[in-house]
């Protein structure tokens, strides 16, 4: 059971990550893991959005719910500061 205080804490942590690069891994079915690398764009009441850029330079926005993070359906990792600078250069 998810407690509302856990949900509020999760939202607050993602609000601190706005503008930072993160990695999200989710189950794509049939032993396939989908990895998204991007910048946290917005935090809404039930979801947060990530601006991702693929190899061809196209941008896409992906959204995940905080519940998915709390139930570990989506795994989130923060990119180190050095790699953020290297990507920006």
C-alpha positions as CSV (number, residue, x, y, z in Angstrom):
1,X,0.0,0.0,0.0
2,X,1.3,3.4,-0.9
3,X,1.1,6.1,1.7
4,X,0.2,9.6,0.6
5,X,3.3,11.0,2.4
6,X,5.5,8.8,0.2
7,X,3.8,10.1,-2.9
8,X,4.3,13.7,-1.7
9,X,7.9,13.0,-1.0
10,X,8.4,11.5,-4.4
11,X,6.8,14.6,-6.1
12,X,9.1,16.9,-4.1
13,X,12.2,15.0,-5.1
14,X,11.3,15.2,-8.8
15,X,10.6,18.9,-8.5
16,X,14.2,19.3,-7.2
17,X,15.4,17.4,-10.4
18,X,13.8,19.8,-12.9
19,X,16.4,20.7,-15.5
20,X,18.7,17.8,-14.5
21,X,19.5,14.7,-16.7
22,X,18.1,11.4,-15.5
23,X,17.9,7.8,-16.8
24,X,14.6,6.0,-16.7
25,X,14.3,2.2,-17.4
26,X,11.0,0.5,-17.9
27,X,9.8,-2.9,-18.9
28,X,9.0,-3.2,-22.6
29,X,7.7,-6.7,-22.4
30,X,9.2,-10.0,-23.5
31,X,12.5,-9.4,-21.6
32,X,13.0,-6.0,-23.2
33,X,14.0,-3.0,-21.2
34,X,13.4,0.5,-22.6
35,X,15.9,3.1,-21.5
36,X,15.1,6.9,-21.7
37,X,17.8,9.5,-21.1
38,X,16.7,13.0,-20.9
39,X,16.0,16.2,-18.8
40,X,13.2,16.5,-16.4
41,X,10.9,19.1,-17.9
42,X,7.8,19.4,-15.7
43,X,6.2,18.0,-12.6
44,X,2.5,17.8,-12.7
45,X,0.2,16.5,-9.9
46,X,0.2,12.9,-11.1
47,X,3.0,12.7,-13.6
48,X,6.4,14.1,-14.5
49,X,7.7,14.6,-18.1
50,X,11.2,14.0,-19.5
51,X,12.5,15.6,-22.7
52,X,14.6,13.0,-24.5
53,X,16.8,13.3,-27.6
54,X,17.5,10.3,-29.8
55,X,20.5,9.6,-32.0
56,X,19.0,11.4,-35.0
57,X,18.5,14.6,-33.0
58,X,14.8,14.3,-32.7
59,X,13.2,15.3,-29.4
60,X,10.4,13.5,-27.7
61,X,8.6,14.0,-24.4
62,X,7.9,10.9,-22.3
63,X,5.7,11.0,-19.1
64,X,5.7,8.7,-16.1
65,X,3.6,8.6,-13.0
66,X,5.0,8.9,-9.5
67,X,3.2,5.7,-8.6
68,X,5.2,3.8,-11.2
69,X,8.4,5.0,-9.5
70,X,7.2,4.1,-6.1
71,X,6.1,0.6,-7.2
72,X,9.4,0.2,-9.1
73,X,7.8,-0.3,-12.5
74,X,10.0,2.5,-13.6
75,X,13.6,2.7,-12.3
76,X,15.1,6.2,-12.2
77,X,18.8,7.2,-11.9
78,X,20.4,10.6,-11.8
79,X,23.2,11.3,-14.3
80,X,26.5,12.4,-12.8
81,X,27.3,16.1,-13.1
82,X,30.4,15.5,-15.3
83,X,28.4,13.6,-17.9
84,X,25.9,16.5,-18.0
85,X,28.7,18.9,-18.8
86,X,30.2,16.7,-21.4
87,X,26.8,16.3,-23.2
88,X,26.3,20.1,-23.1
89,X,29.7,20.8,-24.8
